[in-house]
Structures are given as C-alpha cells and as structure tokens.
Amino acid sequence: MPFRLGPLELGIILVIVILLFGVGRIGKIAGELGTGIRSFRDGLRGPEDKKEEAKKEDKSEEKSE
C-alpha cells in the first residue's frame, strides 16, 4: 500500500518536526548533512582530480588579482 503524501500532509509533518526538535537544531543537522555529503563527494574523487581542481583555483586567483 503506497503512501501518497500531499502538500497538506507534508506541512503537518514539517510542523511536528519543528516542534519536536526546534529550528536551531534542524539547521545544525542540515549543515552537518551538507558537510558530510561534500566530504563524501571529495572522497569519491581521485587524487588526479583534486590536483586539477587545485590548479584551476590557483589560475582563477591569479586572474582576479
């Protein structure tokens, strides 16, 4: 039996989550989740990709000066 959540149901769930955890804690959790995803992506890149990215950043810094 699939769950079909409409906008009203999602809104009610969001309000309940905010009441339980508070806005500050949700923001902190979201920030940590974003940091974890970024670290995971960086871990998937090979060492060659990291070197190329560093070179691109160096070139863009030189152009801006």
TIZA-538677 format. One record per residue: residue number from 1; x, y, z of N, C-alpha, C, O in turn; residue in three letters. Coordinates in nm, 2 decimals, always signed. Example, Ala and Ser with C-alpha at 12.3 -4.5 7.8 and 13.67 -1.06 7.14 Angstrom:
2
1	+1.32	-0.57	+0.78	+1.23	-0.45	+0.78	+1.32	-0.33	+0.78	+1.42	-0.33	+0.85	ALA
2	+1.28	-0.22	+0.71	+1.37	-0.11	+0.71	+1.29	+0.00	+0.79	+1.34	+0.11	+0.80	SER
! end
This chain:
65
1	+0.08	-0.12	+0.00	+0.00	+0.00	+0.00	+0.09	+0.12	+0.00	+0.15	+0.16	+0.10	MET
2	+0.10	+0.19	-0.11	+0.19	+0.31	-0.12	+0.13	+0.43	-0.05	+0.01	+0.45	-0.03	PRO
3	+0.22	+0.51	+0.01	+0.19	+0.63	+0.08	+0.18	+0.74	-0.02	+0.28	+0.76	-0.09	PHE
4	+0.08	+0.81	-0.02	+0.06	+0.93	-0.10	+0.05	+1.05	-0.01	-0.06	+1.08	+0.04	ARG
5	+0.16	+1.13	+0.00	+0.16	+1.25	+0.08	+0.14	+1.37	+0.00	+0.22	+1.40	-0.09	LEU
6	+0.04	+1.44	+0.03	+0.02	+1.57	-0.04	+0.08	+1.68	+0.03	+0.15	+1.66	+0.13	GLY
7	+0.06	+1.80	-0.02	+0.13	+1.92	+0.04	+0.08	+1.94	+0.19	+0.15	+1.99	+0.27	PRO
8	-0.05	+1.92	+0.21	-0.10	+1.93	+0.35	-0.04	+1.84	+0.45	+0.00	+1.88	+0.56	LEU
9	-0.03	+1.71	+0.41	+0.04	+1.62	+0.50	+0.18	+1.65	+0.52	+0.23	+1.63	+0.64	GLU
10	+0.26	+1.69	+0.42	+0.40	+1.73	+0.43	+0.41	+1.85	+0.52	+0.50	+1.85	+0.60	LEU
11	+0.32	+1.94	+0.51	+0.32	+2.06	+0.60	+0.30	+2.02	+0.75	+0.37	+2.08	+0.83	GLY
12	+0.21	+1.93	+0.77	+0.18	+1.89	+0.91	+0.30	+1.82	+0.96	+0.34	+1.84	+1.08	ILE
13	+0.37	+1.73	+0.89	+0.49	+1.66	+0.93	+0.60	+1.76	+0.96	+0.67	+1.75	+1.06	ILE
14	+0.61	+1.86	+0.88	+0.72	+1.96	+0.90	+0.69	+2.04	+1.03	+0.79	+2.06	+1.10	LEU
15	+0.57	+2.08	+1.06	+0.54	+2.15	+1.18	+0.57	+2.06	+1.30	+0.62	+2.11	+1.40	VAL
16	+0.53	+1.93	+1.29	+0.56	+1.84	+1.41	+0.71	+1.83	+1.43	+0.75	+1.83	+1.54	ILE
17	+0.79	+1.82	+1.32	+0.93	+1.80	+1.34	+0.99	+1.93	+1.40	+1.08	+1.92	+1.48	VAL
18	+0.95	+2.05	+1.35	+1.00	+2.17	+1.41	+0.96	+2.18	+1.56	+1.04	+2.23	+1.64	ILE
19	+0.84	+2.14	+1.59	+0.80	+2.15	+1.73	+0.89	+2.05	+1.82	+0.92	+2.09	+1.93	LEU
20	+0.92	+1.94	+1.77	+1.00	+1.84	+1.84	+1.14	+1.88	+1.86	+1.20	+1.87	+1.97	LEU
21	+1.20	+1.92	+1.75	+1.35	+1.95	+1.75	+1.38	+2.10	+1.76	+1.49	+2.13	+1.82	PHE
22	+1.30	+2.19	+1.72	+1.34	+2.33	+1.72	+1.41	+2.37	+1.59	+1.47	+2.28	+1.53	GLY
23	+1.40	+2.50	+1.56	+1.45	+2.54	+1.43	+1.61	+2.54	+1.43	+1.67	+2.50	+1.34	VAL
24	+1.67	+2.57	+1.55	+1.82	+2.58	+1.55	+1.88	+2.44	+1.53	+1.98	+2.43	+1.46	GLY
25	+1.82	+2.34	+1.59	+1.87	+2.21	+1.58	+1.86	+2.15	+1.44	+1.94	+2.08	+1.39	ARG
26	+1.75	+2.18	+1.38	+1.72	+2.14	+1.24	+1.83	+2.20	+1.15	+1.88	+2.13	+1.06	ILE
27	+1.85	+2.33	+1.17	+1.96	+2.40	+1.09	+2.09	+2.34	+1.11	+2.17	+2.32	+1.01	GLY
28	+2.12	+2.30	+1.23	+2.25	+2.24	+1.26	+2.27	+2.10	+1.19	+2.37	+2.07	+1.14	LYS
29	+2.16	+2.02	+1.20	+2.16	+1.89	+1.14	+2.17	+1.90	+0.99	+2.25	+1.83	+0.93	ILE
30	+2.10	+2.00	+0.93	+2.11	+2.02	+0.78	+2.25	+2.06	+0.74	+2.31	+2.01	+0.64	ALA
31	+2.32	+2.15	+0.82	+2.45	+2.19	+0.79	+2.55	+2.07	+0.80	+2.64	+2.06	+0.72	GLY
32	+2.53	+1.99	+0.90	+2.62	+1.87	+0.91	+2.60	+1.77	+0.80	+2.69	+1.71	+0.75	GLU
33	+2.47	+1.76	+0.76	+2.44	+1.67	+0.65	+2.51	+1.72	+0.52	+2.57	+1.64	+0.44	LEU
34	+2.50	+1.85	+0.49	+2.57	+1.91	+0.38	+2.72	+1.89	+0.38	+2.78	+1.86	+0.28	GLY
35	+2.78	+1.90	+0.50	+2.92	+1.88	+0.51	+2.96	+1.74	+0.49	+3.06	+1.71	+0.42	THR
36	+2.88	+1.64	+0.53	+2.90	+1.50	+0.51	+2.89	+1.47	+0.36	+2.97	+1.39	+0.31	GLY
37	+2.79	+1.52	+0.30	+2.78	+1.49	+0.15	+2.90	+1.55	+0.08	+2.95	+1.48	-0.02	ILE
38	+2.94	+1.67	+0.11	+3.06	+1.73	+0.05	+3.18	+1.65	+0.07	+3.26	+1.62	-0.03	ARG
39	+3.20	+1.60	+0.19	+3.32	+1.51	+0.22	+3.31	+1.38	+0.14	+3.41	+1.33	+0.09	SER
40	+3.19	+1.33	+0.13	+3.17	+1.20	+0.05	+3.21	+1.22	-0.09	+3.28	+1.14	-0.15	PHE
41	+3.16	+1.33	-0.15	+3.20	+1.36	-0.29	+3.35	+1.38	-0.31	+3.40	+1.33	-0.41	ARG
42	+3.41	+1.45	-0.22	+3.55	+1.47	-0.23	+3.63	+1.33	-0.21	+3.73	+1.31	-0.28	ASP
43	+3.57	+1.24	-0.13	+3.63	+1.11	-0.12	+3.62	+1.03	-0.24	+3.71	+0.94	-0.27	GLY
44	+3.52	+1.05	-0.32	+3.50	+0.98	-0.45	+3.59	+1.02	-0.56	+3.63	+0.94	-0.65	LEU
45	+3.64	+1.14	-0.55	+3.73	+1.19	-0.65	+3.87	+1.13	-0.63	+3.91	+1.10	-0.52	ARG
46	+3.93	+1.11	-0.74	+4.07	+1.06	-0.73	+4.17	+1.16	-0.70	+4.14	+1.28	-0.71	GLY
47	+4.29	+1.13	-0.67	+4.40	+1.23	-0.64	+4.43	+1.31	-0.76	+4.46	+1.43	-0.74	PRO
48	+4.41	+1.26	-0.88	+4.44	+1.34	-1.00	+4.33	+1.45	-1.02	+4.37	+1.57	-1.06	GLU
49	+4.21	+1.42	-0.99	+4.10	+1.52	-1.00	+4.13	+1.63	-0.90	+4.10	+1.75	-0.93	ASP
50	+4.17	+1.60	-0.78	+4.20	+1.70	-0.68	+4.31	+1.79	-0.72	+4.31	+1.91	-0.70	LYS
51	+4.42	+1.74	-0.79	+4.53	+1.82	-0.83	+4.48	+1.92	-0.94	+4.52	+2.03	-0.95	LYS
52	+4.40	+1.87	-1.04	+4.35	+1.95	-1.14	+4.26	+2.06	-1.09	+4.27	+2.18	-1.13	GLU
53	+4.18	+2.03	-0.99	+4.09	+2.13	-0.93	+4.18	+2.24	-0.86	+4.14	+2.36	-0.86	GLU
54	+4.28	+2.20	-0.79	+4.37	+2.30	-0.72	+4.44	+2.39	-0.82	+4.45	+2.51	-0.80	ALA
55	+4.48	+2.33	-0.94	+4.54	+2.42	-1.04	+4.44	+2.52	-1.10	+4.47	+2.63	-1.12	LYS
56	+4.31	+2.48	-1.12	+4.21	+2.57	-1.16	+4.18	+2.68	-1.06	+4.17	+2.80	-1.10	LYS
57	+4.18	+2.65	-0.93	+4.16	+2.75	-0.83	+4.28	+2.85	-0.83	+4.26	+2.97	-0.81	GLU
58	+4.40	+2.80	-0.85	+4.52	+2.89	-0.85	+4.51	+2.98	-0.97	+4.54	+3.10	-0.95	ASP
59	+4.47	+2.93	-1.08	+4.46	+3.02	-1.20	+4.35	+3.12	-1.19	+4.37	+3.24	-1.23	LYS
60	+4.24	+3.09	-1.13	+4.13	+3.19	-1.11	+4.17	+3.29	-1.01	+4.13	+3.41	-1.02	SER
61	+4.25	+3.26	-0.91	+4.30	+3.36	-0.81	+4.40	+3.45	-0.87	+4.40	+3.57	-0.84	GLU
62	+4.48	+3.40	-0.96	+4.58	+3.49	-1.03	+4.51	+3.59	-1.12	+4.55	+3.70	-1.13	GLU
63	+4.40	+3.55	-1.19	+4.33	+3.64	-1.28	+4.26	+3.75	-1.20	+4.25	+3.86	-1.25	LYS
64	+4.21	+3.72	-1.08	+4.13	+3.81	-1.01	+4.22	+3.92	-0.94	+4.17	+4.03	-0.91	SER
65	+4.35	+3.90	-0.93	+4.44	+3.99	-0.87	+4.49	+4.09	-0.97	+4.57	+4.18	-0.94	GLU
! end
